[in-house]
Amino acid sequence: MAKVDLMKKGVLIGVGLAAYAQEHAEKLAKELMKKGKVSHAEGKKMVMKIKKEAEKHGKKVSKMAETEVKRILKAAEAKGASRMAVKKKAPKRRKKKK
């Protein structure tokens, strides 16, 4: 179950970054439109461009996070397997002296 949760979190990181970037792009566009620096059409175009870039990069971040989670889980499983192999060996018993 932990693997699935980690994968979900990796995907959510990417989605969150995209949403964060879009939100700030919209705020910036509104400010620029209020100040008269860009027209409404230019502001809308700017937001769409930033949104597309954010989604693209969000997907990259999600993939990177997913790859890293898989690598970490694989390493953890390998460590766990080697620990189990060590535990399975029976301890040597010492002979009592008479």
C-alpha angles and dihedrals in degrees: 000000000000091000092057092048092051091049091050091050091052091053091046090054090059094044091047093052091051092049092047092051093047092049092052092044090055092050091049092048092050091050092049091048091050090051091048093240093125135020123245091256092050091048092050091048091050092051092050092050092049090045092054092047092047092051091049093050092041089058090049091051091048091051092047091049091047092050092048092048090051091050092049093047091049090051091047092050090050091051091048091050092050091048090051090052090053092048092050092062110097114238116249114252119223119229115240117240117233 
